[in-house]
Amino acid sequence: MSSLFRELKRRNVVRVGIAYIVLSWVALQLGDILFDMFETPVWVGKTLAALLLLGFPFACLFAWAFEMTPEGVKKTAEVDRSTSITHSTGRKLDFVIIGALVVALGYFVWERQELGEPSVEVALEKSIAVLPFVNLSSDEEHEWFADGLTEEILNSLARTPDLLVASRTSSFQYKGQNTNVSEIAAALGVAHILEGSVRRSGNRLRVTAQLIRAHDGFHLWSETFDREPEDVIEIQESVAIEIANALKTAMDPEALQKMVSSGTTSVAAYEAYLEGLALEGRTGESGAIENWDKALAAYDRAVALDDQFALAHWGRALYWESQLSVTDIGSELSPLSREERLEKYVNAVDAAIGNQENEALALMFLGNKARNELRYADSRRYYESYIEAYPNDIEGLQQLIGTIAYARDLEGARPHMQRVLSLSLDDPFQMNAVINNVLFVGLVDDAVSLARDLVQRFPQHAFLLYQSHRILLWAGHTEEAAALAKILRGSEFPAENIKLVLLRQACAEGDQTAAQQYYEEVVAIQRPDPSLDWLGLHIMGKPEAAHRILVEADMDKYALASFLNYPFFDHTYFPELAAILEQQGIDRPFIEGPPYACKSD
């Protein structure tokens, strides 16, 4: 055995084997980098590995049977040992092995450094902005279809756990603009851009989509779907799945298919749902809340066509929830009684829960229902479980923060706020809610910094300006707030909210005469609830009178609960509501009134 090993060493079989293994490993590592760069199919890498593995015994047999000589390759048996140069060849092989090991060691050190760094680049690589699909149809009425399809693809991708997706508003600000893809990606902080177009003509539908790597403009994937309109659901799901696969997300194919499923097989229902999404999106930009009624009508049509369409039921539930929360902007849109609104909400949210096959998504619906049933602890648990499944979903994070804000739990809300800020700082509609919560839990300086930054980037966004105006006044920046009040005065924002803006501004400036005038104009606005009177009295510096109005109104506990998001709402005036909070272990602090309030006589 020892003589055989000596002969293997003499013929350099051992050195050839070691060199072959080391060089094969280096080749595989370099191949992995190049294959990824050129988007080579997976089977190419597997084939290379298999060929290198199969080649090992042949390399060793060749080294045993043949020898390098000055005259070329000869059979070992034909070479006289006295003239053999195997020793010299062995030394050269040693240098080859050492060189390959140095390369391997360098690669190992580089890879360890990459792994040791925070995964900012890795996270960025799995990021995308979905630009508004261009409507190429001759009929401009199909604009909503292109917008709705864009938003549904965006929503599907946003629920992929390890994929960062730029918000709707940030993407839609580039609608109709001919901005360079790399500039858009840099502005939104994403590595990839999805863009496309839609053309509808008669019974034909053409959807073109392309995924672009921003730093070099390389097209990772593109496809044209030339189908009938009845195939639109399949197109939307295919685009989302192809994008998720192209960006190598962690989801298995079955889970991915379930996640991006629209939840309906009715094309007419799906188109109505897309119209509702598009109408909702336009409201935040203009402040024209009438679009919410139009969106509800679209969702109603969708469920009339398919009563098992969970997402359409969810859209209806959110509308009716807004009509139950008497302190929400636009809560007076529906002429129905409170009992009728509650029935509409319960029916819609139950239908959304009952028809949602995605169990994780159903958790968000359950959390919403629990919050409206004043089961805040249960609601928080549902939302937290949902966020574990979909950590990048803005809507879920906002719902969770909203629930925590009712209890004014600063420490409980802080990590979730930070998560939202990292995901949606570019989205004024989402940030509108975030900065409001940041202010109302007590982080005034943070709220001011955010408001200034966002107002500078979105100077005409009505909802964001409304919240930012209040934040600046809260922090004592009266002149700065006055500029926002002027813009809001000329916007499409609801009249009563503009009056509240002017009332706050007058009190902050110490103009009691103007404040009294605006207060009288506010309370003269007819509403079925006393929320405007309550807010007006607080701004006028009369908190006790404000709470007496609510006591005398004899409102039910569910209506009163909508006031909990205000830090100057004193829940101790209402024993039933106070008992509900106490039973759930919620110790909710409150303040006397807003800092900008008028000085009471």
C-alpha positions as CSV (number, residue, x, y, z in Angstrom):
1,M,0.0,0.0,0.0
2,S,2.9,2.4,0.9
3,S,4.5,1.7,-2.4
4,L,1.3,2.5,-4.3
5,F,1.0,5.8,-2.4
6,R,4.7,6.6,-3.2
7,E,4.0,5.9,-6.9
8,L,0.8,8.1,-6.8
9,K,2.9,10.9,-5.4
10,R,5.7,10.3,-7.9
11,R,3.3,10.5,-10.8
12,N,1.7,13.6,-9.3
13,V,-1.7,12.0,-9.1
14,V,-2.2,13.4,-5.6
15,R,-1.2,16.9,-6.7
16,V,-3.4,16.8,-9.8
17,G,-6.3,15.6,-7.6
18,I,-5.8,18.5,-5.1
19,A,-5.3,21.0,-7.9
20,Y,-8.4,19.8,-9.7
21,I,-10.6,20.1,-6.5
22,V,-9.4,23.6,-5.7
23,L,-9.6,24.9,-9.2
24,S,-13.1,23.3,-9.6
25,W,-14.3,25.1,-6.5
26,V,-12.9,28.5,-7.7
27,A,-14.6,27.9,-11.1
28,L,-17.9,27.2,-9.4
29,Q,-17.7,30.4,-7.3
30,L,-16.8,32.5,-10.3
31,G,-19.5,30.8,-12.3
32,D,-22.1,31.5,-9.6
33,I,-21.3,35.3,-9.8
34,L,-21.3,35.4,-13.6
35,F,-24.4,33.3,-13.9
36,D,-26.3,35.6,-11.6
37,M,-25.0,38.7,-13.4
38,F,-26.2,37.4,-16.8
39,E,-29.4,35.9,-15.4
40,T,-28.3,32.4,-16.6
41,P,-30.8,29.6,-16.0
42,V,-30.2,27.5,-12.9
43,W,-29.6,24.3,-14.9
44,V,-26.4,25.8,-16.4
45,G,-24.8,26.0,-13.0
46,K,-26.0,22.5,-12.1
47,T,-24.6,21.1,-15.3
48,L,-21.2,22.7,-14.7
49,A,-21.0,21.2,-11.2
50,A,-22.0,17.8,-12.6
51,L,-19.3,17.9,-15.4
52,L,-16.6,19.0,-12.9
53,L,-17.6,16.1,-10.6
54,L,-17.5,13.6,-13.4
55,G,-14.2,14.9,-14.6
56,F,-12.4,14.2,-11.3
57,P,-11.7,10.5,-11.8
58,F,-10.7,11.1,-15.4
59,A,-8.2,13.7,-14.4
60,C,-6.6,11.3,-11.8
61,L,-6.5,8.5,-14.3
62,F,-4.8,10.8,-16.9
63,A,-2.2,11.8,-14.3
64,W,-1.5,8.1,-13.6
65,A,-1.3,7.0,-17.2
66,F,0.4,9.9,-18.8
67,E,3.3,12.2,-18.0
68,M,4.4,15.6,-19.2
69,T,7.9,15.5,-20.9
70,P,10.0,18.1,-22.9
71,E,8.8,16.3,-26.0
72,G,5.1,16.5,-25.0
73,V,2.6,14.1,-23.3
74,K,3.7,10.5,-23.2
75,K,2.5,7.3,-21.6
76,T,4.2,6.9,-18.2
77,A,5.2,3.4,-19.1
78,E,7.2,4.7,-22.1
79,V,9.2,7.3,-20.0
80,D,12.6,6.3,-18.6
81,R,12.7,7.2,-14.9
82,S,16.1,8.7,-15.2
83,T,14.8,11.3,-17.6
84,S,11.5,11.9,-15.9
85,I,10.6,15.5,-15.0
86,T,7.7,14.6,-12.7
87,H,9.5,16.3,-9.8
88,S,9.7,19.6,-11.8
89,T,6.1,19.2,-12.9
90,G,5.1,18.6,-9.3
91,R,6.6,21.8,-8.2
92,K,4.7,23.7,-10.8
93,L,1.5,22.0,-9.6
94,D,2.4,23.1,-6.1
95,F,2.4,26.7,-7.3
96,V,-0.9,26.2,-9.1
97,I,-2.4,24.8,-5.9
98,I,-1.0,27.6,-3.8
99,G,-2.3,30.3,-6.2
100,A,-5.7,28.7,-6.3
101,L,-5.9,28.5,-2.5
102,V,-4.9,32.2,-2.3
103,V,-7.8,33.1,-4.6
104,A,-10.2,30.8,-2.7
105,L,-9.0,32.4,0.6
106,G,-9.5,35.9,-0.8
107,Y,-13.0,35.0,-2.0
108,F,-13.8,33.5,1.4
109,V,-12.7,36.6,3.3
110,W,-14.6,38.9,0.9
111,E,-17.8,36.8,1.3
112,R,-17.5,36.8,5.1
113,Q,-17.2,40.6,5.0
114,E,-20.3,40.8,2.9
115,L,-22.2,38.6,5.2
116,G,-21.0,40.5,8.2
117,E,-22.3,43.9,6.9
118,P,-25.9,44.9,7.6
119,S,-28.1,43.7,4.8
120,V,-28.9,47.1,3.3
121,E,-27.7,46.2,-0.2
122,V,-29.4,42.8,-0.1
123,A,-32.6,44.4,1.1
124,L,-32.3,47.1,-1.6
125,E,-31.7,44.5,-4.3
126,K,-35.2,43.1,-3.5
127,S,-37.0,46.4,-4.0
128,I,-39.3,47.7,-6.7
129,A,-41.5,50.6,-7.8
130,V,-44.5,49.8,-9.9
131,L,-45.0,52.8,-12.2
132,P,-48.6,53.6,-13.4
133,F,-49.4,51.6,-16.5
134,V,-49.9,53.9,-19.5
135,N,-53.4,53.9,-21.0
136,L,-53.0,53.5,-24.8
137,S,-56.7,52.9,-25.4
138,S,-58.5,55.4,-27.6
139,D,-61.2,55.7,-24.9
140,E,-59.9,57.9,-22.0
141,E,-62.6,56.3,-19.8
142,H,-60.3,53.3,-19.5
143,E,-57.8,55.4,-17.5
144,W,-59.2,54.0,-14.3
145,F,-58.6,50.5,-15.6
146,A,-54.9,51.1,-16.1
147,D,-54.6,52.8,-12.7
148,G,-56.5,50.0,-11.0
149,L,-54.5,47.2,-12.6
150,T,-51.3,49.0,-11.5
151,E,-52.5,49.3,-8.0
152,E,-53.6,45.6,-7.7
153,I,-50.2,44.4,-9.0
154,L,-48.6,46.8,-6.5
155,N,-50.8,45.4,-3.6
156,S,-50.0,41.8,-4.5
157,L,-46.2,42.5,-4.5
158,A,-46.4,44.5,-1.3
159,R,-47.5,41.4,0.6
160,T,-44.4,39.4,-0.4
161,P,-42.5,39.3,3.0
162,D,-38.9,40.0,1.8
163,L,-39.8,42.4,-1.1
164,L,-39.8,46.2,-0.5
165,V,-42.4,47.9,-2.7
166,A,-42.6,51.7,-3.1
167,S,-46.0,53.0,-2.2
168,R,-48.8,53.9,-4.6
169,T,-48.5,57.6,-4.2
170,S,-44.8,57.7,-4.6
171,S,-45.1,55.7,-7.9
172,F,-48.1,57.6,-9.2
173,Q,-46.3,61.0,-8.9
174,Y,-44.5,60.0,-12.1
175,K,-47.7,59.4,-14.0
176,G,-47.5,61.1,-17.4
177,Q,-43.9,62.1,-17.0
178,N,-41.0,61.1,-19.1
179,T,-38.5,60.7,-16.3
180,N,-35.5,58.4,-16.7
181,V,-35.9,55.1,-15.0
182,S,-32.6,55.4,-13.1
183,E,-33.6,58.8,-11.7
184,I,-37.0,57.4,-10.5
185,A,-35.3,54.5,-8.8
186,A,-32.8,56.8,-7.1
187,A,-35.6,59.1,-5.9
188,L,-37.6,56.2,-4.5
189,G,-34.7,54.2,-3.2
190,V,-35.4,51.0,-5.2
191,A,-33.3,48.7,-7.4
192,H,-36.0,47.8,-9.9
193,I,-38.8,49.4,-11.9
194,L,-41.9,47.8,-13.3
195,E,-43.5,49.7,-16.1
196,G,-46.1,48.8,-18.7
197,S,-49.0,49.8,-20.8
198,V,-52.6,48.8,-21.4
199,R,-54.6,48.9,-24.6
200,R,-58.3,47.9,-24.9
201,S,-60.0,47.8,-28.2
202,G,-63.2,45.9,-28.7
203,N,-62.8,42.4,-27.5
204,R,-59.0,42.6,-27.3
205,L,-56.8,43.5,-24.4
206,R,-53.0,44.0,-24.7
207,V,-51.0,44.4,-21.5
208,T,-47.2,45.0,-21.8
209,A,-45.0,44.8,-18.7
210,Q,-41.3,45.0,-18.3
211,L,-39.1,44.7,-15.2
212,I,-36.0,46.9,-15.4
213,R,-32.8,46.8,-13.3
214,A,-32.4,50.5,-12.5
215,H,-28.6,50.8,-12.3
216,D,-27.9,49.6,-15.9
217,G,-31.3,49.6,-17.5
218,F,-31.1,45.9,-18.1
219,H,-34.5,44.2,-18.8
220,L,-34.7,41.3,-16.4
221,W,-38.1,40.2,-17.7
222,S,-40.7,41.5,-20.2
223,E,-43.8,40.1,-21.7
224,T,-46.8,41.2,-23.8
225,F,-50.2,39.6,-23.0
226,D,-52.4,39.8,-26.1
227,R,-55.6,38.4,-24.8
228,E,-59.3,38.9,-24.4
229,P,-60.5,41.2,-21.5
230,E,-61.8,38.0,-19.8
231,D,-58.1,37.1,-19.1
232,V,-57.3,40.2,-17.1
233,I,-57.3,38.3,-13.8
234,E,-54.8,35.8,-15.1
235,I,-52.6,38.6,-16.5
236,Q,-52.5,40.4,-13.1
237,E,-51.6,37.3,-11.2
238,S,-49.0,36.2,-13.9
239,V,-47.2,39.6,-13.7
240,A,-47.0,39.5,-9.9
241,I,-45.7,36.0,-9.9
242,E,-43.1,36.6,-12.6
243,I,-41.8,39.7,-10.9
244,A,-41.6,37.9,-7.5
245,N,-39.7,35.0,-9.1
246,A,-37.4,37.2,-11.1
247,L,-36.4,39.0,-7.9
248,K,-35.8,35.7,-6.1
249,T,-38.2,36.2,-3.2
250,A,-38.3,33.6,-0.5
251,M,-41.9,32.4,-1.1
252,D,-42.6,29.0,-2.4
253,P,-44.6,28.8,-5.7
254,E,-47.8,27.6,-4.0
255,A,-47.8,30.3,-1.3
256,L,-47.0,32.9,-4.0
257,Q,-49.9,31.8,-6.2
258,K,-52.2,32.0,-3.2
259,M,-51.0,35.4,-2.2
260,V,-51.4,37.1,-5.5
261,S,-54.8,35.6,-6.3
262,S,-57.4,38.3,-6.8
263,G,-60.0,36.2,-5.1
264,T,-62.5,36.2,-8.0
265,T,-63.1,34.5,-11.3
266,S,-65.5,37.2,-12.5
267,V,-63.8,39.6,-14.8
268,A,-66.6,42.1,-14.5
269,A,-66.4,42.0,-10.7
270,Y,-62.6,42.4,-10.9
271,E,-62.9,45.4,-13.2
272,A,-65.3,47.1,-10.8
273,Y,-62.9,46.4,-8.0
274,L,-60.1,48.0,-10.0
275,E,-62.2,51.0,-10.6
276,G,-62.8,51.3,-6.8
277,L,-59.1,51.2,-6.1
278,A,-58.3,53.9,-8.7
279,L,-61.0,56.2,-7.2
280,E,-59.7,55.7,-3.7
281,G,-56.2,56.6,-4.7
282,R,-57.3,59.9,-6.3
283,T,-59.0,61.1,-3.1
284,G,-55.8,61.4,-1.1
285,E,-54.2,63.6,-3.7
286,S,-57.0,66.1,-4.3
287,G,-58.9,66.0,-1.0
288,A,-62.2,65.5,-2.9
289,I,-63.8,63.0,-0.6
290,E,-66.8,62.5,-3.0
291,N,-64.6,59.9,-4.7
292,W,-65.1,57.6,-1.7
293,D,-68.8,57.3,-2.6
294,K,-67.9,56.5,-6.2
295,A,-65.5,53.9,-5.0
296,L,-68.1,52.3,-2.7
297,A,-70.5,52.1,-5.7
298,A,-67.7,50.3,-7.7
299,Y,-67.2,47.8,-4.8
300,D,-70.9,47.3,-4.5
301,R,-71.1,46.4,-8.2
302,A,-68.2,44.0,-7.7
303,V,-69.9,42.0,-4.9
304,A,-73.2,42.0,-6.8
305,L,-71.3,40.2,-9.6
306,D,-69.4,37.9,-7.2
307,D,-70.6,37.8,-3.6
308,Q,-67.5,35.7,-2.6
309,F,-65.0,38.4,-3.7
310,A,-63.3,39.1,-0.3
311,L,-61.2,42.1,-1.3
312,A,-64.3,43.9,-2.7
313,H,-66.1,43.2,0.6
314,W,-63.0,44.6,2.4
315,G,-63.2,47.8,0.4
316,R,-66.9,48.2,1.4
317,A,-66.0,47.5,5.1
318,L,-63.4,50.3,5.2
319,Y,-65.9,52.7,3.7
320,W,-68.6,51.9,6.3
321,E,-66.0,51.9,9.1
322,S,-65.2,55.5,8.1
323,Q,-68.9,56.3,8.4
324,L,-69.0,54.9,11.9
325,S,-66.0,56.9,13.2
326,V,-67.6,60.3,13.8
327,T,-64.3,62.1,14.1
328,D,-63.0,60.9,10.7
329,I,-62.9,63.3,7.7
330,G,-65.9,62.5,5.4
331,S,-67.8,60.5,8.1
332,E,-70.9,62.4,7.2
333,L,-71.1,61.2,3.6
334,S,-73.7,58.5,4.1
335,P,-77.3,59.6,4.8
336,L,-78.1,56.4,6.6
337,S,-78.7,56.1,10.3
338,R,-75.9,54.9,12.6
339,E,-77.7,51.6,13.1
340,E,-77.9,51.1,9.3
341,R,-74.2,52.0,8.9
342,L,-73.2,49.5,11.6
343,E,-75.2,46.8,9.9
344,K,-73.5,47.6,6.6
345,Y,-70.1,47.5,8.2
346,V,-70.6,44.2,10.0
347,N,-72.1,42.5,6.9
348,A,-69.1,43.7,4.8
349,V,-66.3,42.8,7.2
350,D,-67.9,39.4,8.0
351,A,-68.1,38.7,4.3
352,A,-64.5,39.7,3.8
353,I,-63.4,37.4,6.7
354,G,-65.6,34.5,5.6
355,N,-64.5,34.5,1.9
356,Q,-60.8,35.2,2.4
357,E,-58.9,32.0,1.6
358,N,-55.6,33.5,2.6
359,E,-55.6,32.9,6.4
360,A,-52.9,35.5,7.0
361,L,-54.8,38.3,5.1
362,A,-57.9,37.4,7.1
363,L,-56.1,38.3,10.2
364,M,-56.1,42.0,9.2
365,F,-59.9,41.8,8.6
366,L,-60.3,40.2,12.1
367,G,-58.2,42.9,13.7
368,N,-60.3,45.6,12.1
369,K,-63.5,44.0,13.4
370,A,-62.1,43.5,16.9
371,R,-61.1,47.2,17.1
372,N,-64.6,48.3,16.0
373,E,-66.0,46.0,18.7
374,L,-63.7,47.8,21.2
375,R,-61.7,44.6,21.7
376,Y,-58.4,46.5,21.5
377,A,-56.2,43.9,23.0
378,D,-57.5,41.2,20.6
379,S,-57.2,43.7,17.7
380,R,-53.6,44.3,18.5
381,R,-52.8,40.6,18.6
382,Y,-54.5,40.0,15.2
383,Y,-52.6,42.8,13.6
384,E,-49.2,41.8,15.1
385,S,-49.8,38.2,13.7
386,Y,-50.6,39.7,10.3
387,I,-47.4,41.8,10.3
388,E,-45.4,38.7,11.1
389,A,-46.6,37.2,7.9
390,Y,-46.5,40.4,5.8
391,P,-43.9,42.7,7.5
392,N,-43.8,45.2,4.6
393,D,-47.5,45.7,4.2
394,I,-48.2,49.4,4.9
395,E,-51.9,49.0,5.3
396,G,-51.5,46.4,8.0
397,L,-48.9,48.5,9.8
398,Q,-51.2,51.5,9.7
399,Q,-54.1,49.5,11.1
400,L,-51.9,48.2,13.9
401,I,-50.5,51.7,14.8
402,G,-54.0,53.1,14.8
403,T,-55.1,50.5,17.4
404,I,-52.1,51.2,19.6
405,A,-52.7,54.9,19.3
406,Y,-56.1,54.5,21.0
407,A,-54.3,53.5,24.2
408,R,-51.6,56.2,23.6
409,D,-48.9,53.5,24.2
410,L,-45.8,55.3,23.1
411,E,-43.4,52.4,23.7
412,G,-45.7,49.9,22.0
413,A,-46.1,52.0,18.9
414,R,-42.5,53.2,18.5
415,P,-41.0,50.1,16.7
416,H,-44.0,49.9,14.4
417,M,-43.7,53.6,13.6
418,Q,-40.1,53.2,12.7
419,R,-40.9,50.3,10.4
420,V,-43.5,52.4,8.6
421,L,-41.1,55.3,8.3
422,S,-38.5,53.0,6.7
423,L,-41.1,51.8,4.1
424,S,-43.4,54.7,3.3
425,L,-41.7,58.0,3.9
426,D,-42.3,58.7,0.2
427,D,-46.1,58.2,0.5
428,P,-47.9,61.3,1.6
429,F,-51.2,59.6,2.1
430,Q,-49.7,57.0,4.5
431,M,-47.5,59.5,6.2
432,N,-50.6,61.6,6.8
433,A,-51.7,59.0,9.4
434,V,-48.2,58.3,10.6
435,I,-47.3,61.9,11.6
436,N,-50.7,62.3,13.2
437,N,-50.0,59.3,15.4
438,V,-46.4,60.5,16.1
439,L,-47.9,63.8,17.3
440,F,-50.7,62.3,19.4
441,V,-48.5,59.9,21.3
442,G,-46.2,62.8,22.3
443,L,-43.3,62.8,19.9
444,V,-43.8,66.4,18.9
445,D,-40.2,67.2,17.6
446,D,-40.2,64.1,15.5
447,A,-43.6,65.0,14.1
448,V,-42.4,68.5,13.2
449,S,-39.3,67.2,11.4
450,L,-41.4,64.8,9.4
451,A,-44.1,67.4,8.6
452,R,-41.5,69.9,7.3
453,D,-39.8,67.3,5.1
454,L,-43.0,65.9,3.6
455,V,-44.6,69.4,3.0
456,Q,-41.5,70.4,1.1
457,R,-41.7,67.3,-1.1
458,F,-45.5,67.3,-1.5
459,P,-46.6,70.9,-1.2
460,Q,-50.1,70.4,-2.6
461,H,-51.2,67.2,-0.9
462,A,-54.4,68.3,0.9
463,F,-54.6,65.5,3.6
464,L,-50.9,65.9,4.4
465,L,-51.1,69.7,4.6
466,Y,-54.0,69.4,7.0
467,Q,-52.1,67.2,9.5
468,S,-48.9,69.2,9.1
469,H,-50.7,72.5,9.8
470,R,-51.9,71.1,13.2
471,I,-48.5,69.7,14.0
472,L,-46.7,73.0,13.3
473,L,-49.3,74.9,15.5
474,W,-48.9,72.3,18.2
475,A,-45.1,73.0,18.3
476,G,-45.6,76.8,18.2
477,H,-44.5,77.4,14.6
478,T,-47.5,79.8,13.9
479,E,-46.1,81.7,10.9
480,E,-45.0,78.5,9.2
481,A,-48.4,77.0,9.7
482,A,-50.1,80.1,8.2
483,A,-48.6,79.3,4.8
484,L,-50.2,75.9,4.8
485,A,-53.6,77.3,6.0
486,K,-53.6,79.6,2.9
487,I,-53.0,76.6,0.6
488,L,-55.7,74.5,2.2
489,R,-58.2,77.4,2.0
490,G,-58.1,77.1,-1.8
491,S,-58.2,73.3,-1.9
492,E,-61.1,70.8,-2.4
493,F,-60.9,69.8,1.2
494,P,-64.2,69.6,3.1
495,A,-65.5,73.0,4.2
496,E,-65.8,72.1,7.9
497,N,-62.2,71.0,8.0
498,I,-61.0,74.2,6.3
499,K,-63.0,76.1,9.0
500,L,-61.2,74.1,11.7
501,V,-57.8,75.0,10.1
502,L,-58.7,78.7,10.2
503,L,-60.0,78.4,13.8
504,R,-56.8,76.8,14.9
505,Q,-54.7,79.4,13.2
506,A,-56.7,82.3,14.6
507,C,-56.3,80.9,18.2
508,A,-52.6,80.3,17.7
509,E,-52.2,83.9,16.5
510,G,-54.2,85.2,19.5
511,D,-56.9,86.7,17.3
512,Q,-60.0,86.1,19.5
513,T,-62.4,88.0,17.3
514,A,-61.5,85.9,14.2
515,A,-61.5,82.8,16.3
516,Q,-65.0,83.4,17.6
517,Q,-66.2,84.0,14.0
518,Y,-64.7,80.8,12.7
519,Y,-66.0,78.9,15.8
520,E,-69.6,80.1,15.0
521,E,-69.1,79.0,11.4
522,V,-67.9,75.6,12.5
523,V,-70.8,74.9,14.8
524,A,-73.3,76.2,12.3
525,I,-72.4,73.3,10.0
526,Q,-75.1,70.7,10.5
527,R,-73.9,67.2,11.3
528,P,-75.7,64.3,12.9
529,D,-73.1,64.1,15.7
530,P,-71.5,66.7,18.0
531,S,-67.9,66.1,16.9
532,L,-67.4,69.5,15.3
533,D,-68.8,71.3,18.4
534,W,-66.5,69.2,20.7
535,L,-63.4,70.0,18.6
536,G,-64.4,73.7,18.3
537,L,-64.8,74.1,22.0
538,H,-61.4,72.4,22.7
539,I,-59.8,74.8,20.2
540,M,-61.5,77.7,21.9
541,G,-60.0,76.6,25.2
542,K,-63.1,75.2,26.9
543,P,-62.4,71.4,27.5
544,E,-65.1,71.0,30.2
545,A,-67.8,72.5,28.0
546,A,-66.6,70.2,25.1
547,H,-67.0,67.1,27.2
548,R,-70.4,68.1,28.6
549,I,-71.6,68.3,25.0
550,L,-70.6,64.6,24.5
551,V,-72.2,63.6,27.8
552,E,-75.5,65.4,27.0
553,A,-75.5,63.9,23.5
554,D,-75.8,60.4,25.2
555,M,-73.7,58.8,22.5
556,D,-73.2,55.0,22.5
557,K,-69.8,53.6,23.5
558,Y,-68.9,52.8,19.9
559,A,-69.4,56.3,18.7
560,L,-67.5,57.7,21.8
561,A,-64.6,55.3,21.1
562,S,-63.8,57.2,17.9
563,F,-62.7,60.1,20.1
564,L,-60.0,58.0,21.7
565,N,-57.4,58.9,19.1
566,Y,-57.4,62.5,20.4
567,P,-54.9,63.0,23.3
568,F,-57.2,65.6,24.9
569,F,-60.3,63.3,25.0
570,D,-61.0,62.5,28.7
571,H,-62.5,59.1,28.7
572,T,-63.2,59.3,32.5
573,Y,-66.3,61.3,31.7
574,F,-67.8,58.1,30.3
575,P,-67.8,55.2,32.9
576,E,-68.8,52.5,30.4
577,L,-65.9,53.4,28.1
578,A,-63.5,53.7,31.0
579,A,-64.5,50.3,32.3
580,I,-63.8,48.7,28.8
581,L,-60.3,50.1,28.8
582,E,-59.6,49.1,32.4
583,Q,-60.8,45.5,31.7
584,Q,-58.2,45.2,28.9
585,G,-55.4,46.6,31.1
586,I,-55.3,49.9,29.1
587,D,-54.1,52.8,31.2
588,R,-54.7,55.6,28.7
589,P,-53.1,59.0,29.6
590,F,-54.7,62.3,28.3
591,I,-54.0,66.0,28.3
592,E,-56.3,69.0,28.9
593,G,-56.3,70.5,25.4
594,P,-54.2,71.4,22.4
595,P,-51.3,73.9,23.0
596,Y,-52.6,76.3,20.3
597,A,-56.0,76.6,22.0
598,C,-57.4,80.1,22.6
599,K,-57.0,81.6,26.0
600,S,-60.3,81.0,27.8
601,D,-62.0,83.8,29.7
